[in-house]
Amino acid sequence: MRKQRLLSAVIAVIILSLTLVLPAKADPAQTPEHQSTLATREWLVMLYQNADDEVLEQDIFTDLNEAELVGSSDAVTVVAQMDRYDGGFDGDGDWTTVKRFLVMQDDDLTALGSEEIEDLGELNSGDPQTLVDFAVWAMTTYPAKKYALILSDHGAGWVGGWNDDAPYEGSSLTINQIDQALATILAETGVRQFEFLGFDACLMSQVEAIAGIAPYARYAAASQETEPAIGWAYAAILDSLVTRPKQTGRDVARTVVRTYIVDDARIQDEDARRAYVLENYGVEEDVDPDELAEQERQSVTLTAINLTKFPALIEALNEFAFALTEVDPAAIARARTYAQSFESVFGEDAPSPYIDLGHFANLVVQFTESESLEQALRDFTRAYKAAILAEMHGAARPGATGYSIFFPTPNLLFAVGTESSEPSYTAYASRFAGASLWDEFLLFHYKNRDINPEVVEPALLDPKLAASFDLEEFAAPLLGDDVDITSPGIDTELGMAPLEVSSDEIGEGETVLLATQITGDNVGYIYIEVSRYDEESDAYILEDMDYVAAEKTVEVGGVYYPAWSAADLDDFIFEWEPTIYSLSDGETEAFALFEPVIYGASDKDGEYEVKGIYTFADSGQERYAVMKFNGLLEYKSLLLFTGAGRTGAPRAVTPRAGDTFTISQQWYELDEEGEWTVNEYPGETLTFSGRPFTVTAYHSYPGEYSLGIIVTDLLNNSAAEYATVYVVE
């Protein structure tokens, strides 16, 4: 198999924890009457736009311009609070403060024409009080029968998001802080619930994150995967609302999903499309909007959520999790390993823990023969579908079904589950931890700790009672004092015979056979790894890596995984052809390591990535970056992360001319104890010039190579054997 590639990850997310905004205790004498009884307008739409970030500033600015294509009407008032970045995009006078706008109709997509209500100076949009102040101001100034609040910025699942390093480095909003901010807003305004809540941010359609907003709104929309720079189709969403203002949040949520990307102004407007295509694809001629939309939708997801059905979903999840206690734990681990996964925010040393909940549940049943679990799945599926109004996913995320969930491997569970963990799973997503059995299931799965179904508190999701709970009561560290993780019932013994090669020399056009015997009942993925010896540094540079295809590949829900037979493992043979790959910006060409991201049945099904450092030309700011390619090694997208080493919230970026990408190289070096360790160093720097980078394959350089077969199990343990081969001219 040539070039199919997946993500790995470890926890290093450091988010400055801010004091939670506690919901105000309502004084009957001071609580305002429910605004819906006084209002004449049907809707107030509030856009909380944290663009105080060089990655997203121009994209969020464009989103507000898209909203202006429709603007407010007599029945629908649209207001926005935008926080801009100092040092990046310089459009519209290059203001860098926080401003509030009454959004008015305007056809110019490059400059704001809305009424500026107030310039608030520099504020911290990663402070929950800033969110509270905006929403309370908007809801008391423009009372309406129904309220929509859309939060735009970086997202990271249950970890939160909405980062703002000015004026305070490391500020962001956790799910608990968003939870408590929403409670405060409703308490101070006297509004019972939001009609619609939107996360225009990455990775937020996760049951842990949605639980934090479920008591405060009737409907919502969010994405399981990272979002592209293009964002939501604000003009189409508002046009639908202004045209039919009597519609409910159910209709709005569905419209958000239906219009996503396909109806975006940067797709449909000819001038905007031409500029977008030139910036992202380096193509100057006009492109068909349908073709562009299809390309942009390949790796995206979006879910319209019925929050009124969410408590029933969590109840069904609890029953399903309890039913899993009667299932072979190896089958559960296999389902976790092969379930549709999404981008990780936890670093490089573990597979992504963000997996599709529906796909996982179906895989578990496939890997077991349990009638009781099949019945639990049927019950769960009914509740799951009822809590989803609409869902879309691109062809590159075929196993996406609407909601994701956090299911880590042991090392990552430890990283987020102790007293000193930052972030902490239960402390950041406390409402979900209290209402669900999922955290208890994780302890059962990895520590064989009994599950008590009575520990859950369903009232945490009750809109009438939710604000009365102290979330700290549900924030105890997941592992407590007993941090030993044993993974009972899952055989973690992997064994390999020494690697044999058919020849220790290979020339151009030739291949070498690698043979070994692999033992272990729970083999997950097998990789080929190729490193070239560098005499000057006395170290090996990692030049190539790929999945090894099993004799049989199985597909469930559009996702492929290897089905290793005993014969495959007992007589393992891999044929290697020396190949390296380069990236070119049109002027400079440099070697790059393409790592496997997605296992596929053929080349076209796979996905690869190249890691590096992205540098903004204007500010010199650097971000950890991952460049994505499809299985044919065609450029797809570029993700930047708010933290170091693939931690923090990711977001797709549109590269600007002059910005650079420094390719990361991985080297095997001997440490002081004589052990081989992998260290990462900067390689060549390529410059963006309005055209995507291209990939070329070459025959490997002559020299000494270390060829490795690496076997991983269902818990991400690994075994490896290596052999030396010389590539000759």
N, C-alpha and C positions, 0 to 999 in steps of 0.2 A: 504494500500500500504506500503510495507516495503522498506524503504531506497531508495528514489530518492531525489536528493539534488541540488541549484543555488548560484551564487556569489552576494555579495553586495559590496558597495563602497562609499567613500567621498573624497574630494579633499585635498591632502596634499602634492602634488608633488612640490618640490622646486628645480627648475633648475636654475643654475647660468647663467644669460643671458650674452652672449658675444657680443662684437661689431660686427655688421653684416659686412661681407665682401661685399662691393658694387662693382658691375660690373665696370670694367675699361672702360672709354670712349676711344674708339679705335681711334688712330691717324693713318690716312691712310698711312702716310710715314713709320710707325713703325709696323703696323699690319702684321703678317706673312701671306704669301700666304696660302690658304687652303691646309693643309697637304695632303689631299687626291689626289691633283693634282701632288704631288711630290713623293708619297710613292709607293713602289713596294710591300710591304707586304699587305695582305688583311686586317688583324685584329691586333689591339692592345687590349689586355684584361688586365684591371687594377684592382687589388684586394686591396681595402682599408680595412685592417684587424685590427680593434681595439680590441686587445686581452689583453689590460691592465686592466684585471678584473679577479678575482680568479675563478668566475663561468665559464667563457667562454675560458680562456686561452688555456687549453689543446684541447678543441674542435676545436677552430679556427686554432691552430697549426696543428692539424690533417687534417683540410681542405686544408691547404697549401701542406701538404704531399700528399694528394689525387691529387691535381693539378699536382704535380711532376710525378705522374704515367704516365702522358702524356707529360707535359712540352711544351716548345715552338717548333715551326717548322719554316721552311723558310717563310711560308705564315702567320703564327700566332705567334705573340710575346706575352708572358704572363709575366707581372711584378707584384710584390706585395710589399706593405709596411705594415709591421707587427709591432705593438706596444705590447710588452709583459709586464706581471705583475711581480712585485717583491714580492715573498713570497709564490707563489702557485706552479704550475706545474714546475718541475725542469729538464725537458728533454732538450736534445740538448745543453748541457753546461749551462743551466739555465741563459742565457743572458736575460736582463730585459729592454733593450733600444728599440729604433725604428730602424729597418733595412729595407733597400730596396734590393729586389732580382730580378734577371732575372731568371725566373722559368725554370729549365732544367729538362729533363727526369731523373727519379730516382725511383727505385722500393722499396726503404725502407720507410715504413709508419711511422717509429718511429724517424727518423732524417732527417733534411733538407740536400739535396744535390745540391741545386741551387746555382748559382753564386751570392755571396753577393756583391752588388754594393757599398753600403755605410752604415756605422753605424752612425746614426744621433744623438745619445745620447738620453736623455729623452725629449720627445715632448708631447704636449697636443693634443691628437687625438680628443678631444672634442672641439677644436678650428677650425672654418671653414678655417682659413688660412693654417692649416696643410693639409687639404684636397686639397685646391687649389695648394699648393706647389707640392704635390705629383703628381697630375694629369697633371699640366703644365710641370713638369720635364719629366714625362713619354711620353707625347704626342709630345714634342719637340725633345726628344731623340730617340724615336722609332715611327716616323710618319707612319701612316697607312691609308688605304682607309676607314676603319670603326673602330669605337672605342666603347668598352664596359667598363663600370665602375660598379663594384660590391662593395657595402658597407656592411661590416659584423660587427655586434655587437648586443647590446640590442636595441630594438625598442619599441616605445610606441604609435604608431599612430600619430595623429596631434601634440602630445606633443613633438615628436622627439625621441632622443635616443643618441647612440654613447657616452656613459658616459665615462669619464676618470678623476679619482680623483688624478692622479699624472701627472704633479706636482701641479695642482690646484684642490682642493676639490670642487666637484659639477659641474665640467665642462661637457657640453654636447652640442649636436647640435639640434637646433630647426628646424622645417620644413622651416621656413623663412631663416635660416642661410644656410641650404643645398641648397635652392633655389638660394640665392644670390651667393653662392660659385660656383654653376654650371654656372651661368651667367658669373662670372669672368673668369672661366676656358676657356669658349668658346671665350670670348672677347680677352684674352691674347694669345690664340693659333690660332685664326682665323678659327677655325672649326665651321661649321654651327650648327651641332647637334651631340650628341652621337647617335650611332645606337642602343645601348642597355644600360639600367640602371637597376641594380638589387639591391633590398633590401634583403639581407640574414639576416633578423632580424624579430622580432615578430611584428605583428599587423599593418603592413605598407600598406596593400592593402586596403586603406581607401581613399575615394574620396578627403578628405581634404589634405592628405599627397601626393597623386598622382598628385593633381593640382600643387603642388610645384615643380614637376619635369617635368610635361607634355610639357612645351614649349621647353625643352632642349634635348629631345630624341625622337626617333621614336617608340621604344618598351621598355617594362619593365616587371619585374616579382616581385611579393611580396606576402606576406601571410596575410590573414585576422586574423588568430589566432596565438597563440604562436608557435614558432618553437621548435622541439625537439633538443636535444644536437647534434644529428647526422648531422644537417645542410644540405646544398645542395650537390648534387652528382657531385663534381667538375671534377672527372676523366671522368665520362660519358659525361658531358657537353663539356669538352675540346676535348675529343676524337671525338665527332661529328663534332666539329668545325675544328679540324686539318684534319680530313678525308675529309670534304667538305667545304673548306675555302671560297668558293664563296657564301655561304649561307648568308641570311640577318638576321637582328635582330629579324624579325618575327620567323624565324626558331630557333634561339637561345632561345627565350622566350618559345616557345613550348617545346624545348628540356629540359629546366630547369624544367618545370612542369612534362613532361613525365618520366623523370629519378628520380624525387624527391623520396628519400628514397629507392625505389625498386632497383636502380642501384648504390646506394652508396657503396663505397669501404668497409665500415664497415658492410655492408650486404653481399656483394658478395665475398670478400676476406675471405678465410676460417680461417686464423689465426686472422685477425682483427675481424671477426664475433664472433669467440670463445671468444676472450677477451671482446668484447662488451656485449655478453650475460652473461658472468660471472659477469661483473661489475654491470649490470643492473637487471639481473634476478636471479643471484645466481645459474645458471645452468652450470655445467662443460662439459656436453656432447655437441656434435655438434647439431645445430638446423637448420632445413630446411630454406634456405634464403627466400623463398616465404612466409612461415609462419611468420618469424620474421618481414618481411616488412609489412605484413598485420597488425600485432600487432602494429608496430610503426606508421602506417598511421591512426589509429583509430580516433584521435582527431586533425588531421592536415588539413591545407588548403594550396593551392598555386594557384596563378592566373597569367597567361600570358596576358599582357596588350598591346593593340594597342593604343599607345598614339596619333597617327594621328587621331583617332576617338574620343578621349577624349573630345575635345571641343563640339562636337555634343552631347555627353552624358550629359555634364553639361547643355547644352541648353534644352535638353529633361527633365532633372531633374528640371530645373527652371519652365518649363511648368507644370510638374506634381505637384510641390510644390504649384504653383498658383492654380491649380485645387483643391487642398486639402482645400483651403479656403471655398469651397462650401460644405464641408463634415462635418458630425456630429463630433465634436472634440472628443467625447467619443470613436467613432470608431477608430480614429487615435491613441488615447491613448491605446486602447486595442491592436491594431496592434503593437505598440511600446513595450508593455508589453510582448507579446507572440512571437515576432520575434526572429529568431535565434540570439543569442548573443555570444560575444567573451570575452576573459579575460579583466577585468577592471584594470586600473592603478590609480584609484581615491579613494582607500580606501574601507571601509567596510559599510558605511551608506546609500548606494543607489545601486540599481541594475546597472549592467554594461550598460553604455550608448553606447557602441560599438555594433551596431546591423547590421545584413545583410540588405543591401539596397534593393536588389531584393525581398527577402522574405517579408520584411516590406511592400513594394508596393503591392504585391499580397494579403497580409492579409487585408490591408485597403480596397481594392476593395471587398474582400469577406465579410467584415463587413458592407458594405454599399450597397445601391441600386441606383447607379448613373451611367447613361449611359455616361455622359460626362467624368466621372472619368475612366470608362472602356476604353474609346477611348484614354484618356491621358496615361493610363497604356500600351495600345498597342503601342503607339508611343514611350513611354519611354523604353519598352522592346526591341524594334528594335534597338534603339541607345545603350542600355545596352549590348546586345549581340554582336553588332558590335565592341564594345570597348574591348571585351574579346576574345583572340585568343584560349585560352585553360584554363581549370579550373579543379582542383581536390579537393575533400574533403573526409575525412574519415567518417565512419559510425556514429561516435559520433557527427558529425557536419552536419547533413543531410540537414539543411536549408541554408547552405553556397552556394552562387551563384557567388561570385567573388569579390564584393566590399562591404565594410562596410561603415557606416556613424555614426556620433555622434548625438545621440538623447537622451539628458539627462532628468531626472526628475527635478522638480522645484528647489530643494535644490542644485543640482549640476550645473544647469544653472546659479544660483546666484554665485556659487563658481568660475566659470570661466568667468563670464560676467560683472564684475565690474571694476572700475578704478584701484583697488588695487589687482585684481585677479592675482595669479601666480600659474599655468600658465593661460594665457588669450587666449580664443578660437580665437578671431579675430587677436590678436597680434602675435600668433604663426602660424596661417594658413591664412595669410592675402590674398594671391593670390586666394584661394578658396572663402574667404569671399567677395572679390570684384567681382569675376566672377559668383557667384551663388546667388540664392535667398534663400538658405537654412537657413542662419542666420536670414533673414527677416521672413521666415516661422516660425521659433522657437518663434520669438517675437509675431507673429500673434497668434500662438497656445496658448501661455502662458499669453499674455498680451492684445490680441485682437487689436494689432497695425496693421493698414492697410499696405498691401504690395504694393509697387510701382515697377512694373516690369522694369521700366526704370533705376533703380539704378544700375543694373549690368553692368559690363564692360567686354564684351566678348573678347576684344583685349588682356586682361591679359593672355590668353592662346594661343595667336598667336605667333608662334616661331619668327617671324620677329619683333614683337613689344614688347614682354614680358619684355625684359631687360630695356626698356625705362621707366617703371613705378616705382614710389616711393611707395613701399609697405606700408609705414607708413600711406599713405592716406586711406588705407582700414583697418587700425588696431584699429579704435575707439572702445571702450568697447561696447560689445553687448547690455548691458542694459542701458548704458548712466547714466543719473542722476536719471531716474525713475526705481528703483530697485524692486518695488512691483510686485510680481507675483501672479496673481489671477486665472489663468486657467479657463477662462470663458467657460460656456457650458458643463463643466464636473462636475457632481454631486459627491461631495467628502464627503457626509454624510454617515458615517458608524455607525450602531447601533447593539448592542448585548444584549440579555437577560442574566441574571445571569446563570452561568454554573451549571448544575445539574449533579449529578453522581448517577449511579445505586447502588453503595455501597461505603462506605468510607474505606473499608478494602479489600485487595486483596492478595491472596496467589499464590504460584507457580502453573502455569498451568491455572490460572484463568484470566478473563478479566473484565474490567469495561467499562460501556457505559457512554459517556459524551454527554450531550444534551444542545442545546441552540437555539435561534432564531436569525437570522442575517438579518439585513435590510441594503439596499444600492443597487443602480442600477449598480454600476461599480466595483463589486468584482473581484479581480485579482486572487491571490493565498491565500489559507488557510493552516495554519501550526498547528501541534501539538508540544508543547514545554514541556519538562519534567525537573524539577529541584528538587534536593534532599536537605532537610534541614540539615545543619551541626551545631550541638549544640555548639561546641567549638567556632566557629567563629560567631555564630548567623547570618548566611547567607545561601544562597541557591546556590549550584553549578549546573550549567546547564549540564545535562547528556545526553539528547537526543533531537533531533529535526527532523521533517520530513514534507513533503508535506502531506496534506489530499487529497485523490483522489476524484474527482467529480463523480457523478453517470455516467456522460457522458464525455468521453475524446475525443477530436477532433484532427485530424492530418492534417496539411497542409505543404506540402513540406518536409515531414519526421519529422517535429517538432510537438510535442504534447502539448496541453494546455487544461485546465479544462473548461468545458462549464457548468457553474452553472445555474441551473433552479431555479425558484421561490420556487418550492417545496423543492429542496435541502436546500435552505437557511432558509425557514420558519420552517422546521422540521429537523434541523441539528443534526446528531448523528454520533459519532465516537467511535469505539471500541479500547480500549487501553490494550496492554499486556506489563507488565513491563519488559523492556529489556535494557541492557547497552552493550557497545562494548569496546573491548580492542585492543591495538596495541602491537605487540611483535616483537623484533629484533632477536629472537632466544634465547636470554639469559634473557632479562628483559621484563616483560609484564606490561602495564599501561593502565588505563582508558583513553579514548579519545572521544571527541565530534565530530561526523560525521554530517556535516551540508549539507543541500540539495543544489544542484547546478542546476540540470536539472530535470524537471518534465517529467515523462514518462508514457506510457500506462501500463507498467509492470516493474518488478524489473530490467530486463536487459537493459531497455531504460534509466535508471537514471544515475546520477553521484553524488558523494559525495566528500567532502574535509575535511581535518583536518589541522588546522592552527598551526603554531609553529615558532620556531627560529632554523635556521640551523647554525651550527658552524663548520668552517673548522679546521681540526686537525692541519694542518701545521702552519697556521697563527693566529688562534684564532678569525679570523674575523667572525662576526655574520651577518646573513641576514634574513629578514622576509621571511617565507616559507609557501607554501601551498602544501600539499600532496594530490594527486588526486586518487580517486577510482571509479571503475565502479559501476553500480547498484547492482552487486553481491558482492560488497565490496572487489574486487580484485584490487591490486595496479596497477596504470596506469603510473603516472609520478610525478615528484617533481618540482615545480616552485619556483625560488628565485626572489626577487624583489630588485631593486637598492635603493628604499626608504624605510622609516619606515611605518609599518602598511598597507601593501599592496598598496603602492604607488611607483611610478617610473616604470621603464621598467622591465617586467618579462622575464624569460628565463628558459627553462627546464635544469636541471643539472643531470649529472651522479654522484651519491654519491660515494665517495671514502671511502675505509675502514678506520675507525677511526674517520670520521666526525660524528657529532651527530645531533639529532633532538629533541628539547625540546618542548613537547606538550603544547599548550596554553590552559588554563582553563578559563572559563567565570563564574563569580560569581555575583549573585544579592545581593547587599548590600544597607543598608539604608544610605543616605547622611545626612548632617547636617540639612537639611530641612525636614527630615523624608520621603524622596522620594526614591523609589527603583531605583538604577542605576546598570548598568552592567559594571563590571571592569574585566580586563584581567590580569591573573597572570601566571607565568611559572609553569608547572607541572613536570611530570617525564621526564627524558632524556633517549633517546634510542640511541644506537650506530650502525652505519652501518658496516657491516662485509662482504659485497659482496652478500648479499641476500636481497630480498625485504621484507619489514615488512608484517606481516600477521595479520588478523583480526579474533577475536573470539567474539561470542555473548553469554551473560550470563543473567540469571534472575537478576533483579535489587536487590540491597542491601535492607535489611529490613530498614524501617524508614519512616519518613514523607516526602511526595512528594507534590509539587505544580504542577498541570497539567493545562496547558494553551492552549486555542484555540486562535490563532492570525489570524486576517483577514486583508489582505492588499487590497487597491484599485489600480486603474490604475495609480495613481500618487505617489504610495509608501506610502500613508497615512495608518495608521493601527488602529485597535481596538482590544481589548483583554479582555477575561474573564478567571478567574482562580478558581480552586477548590482544596481542600486538600484531599488527599487519603493516607492511610497508607499501605505500603507493609509489610506483615507479613511472618514469616517463615512457 
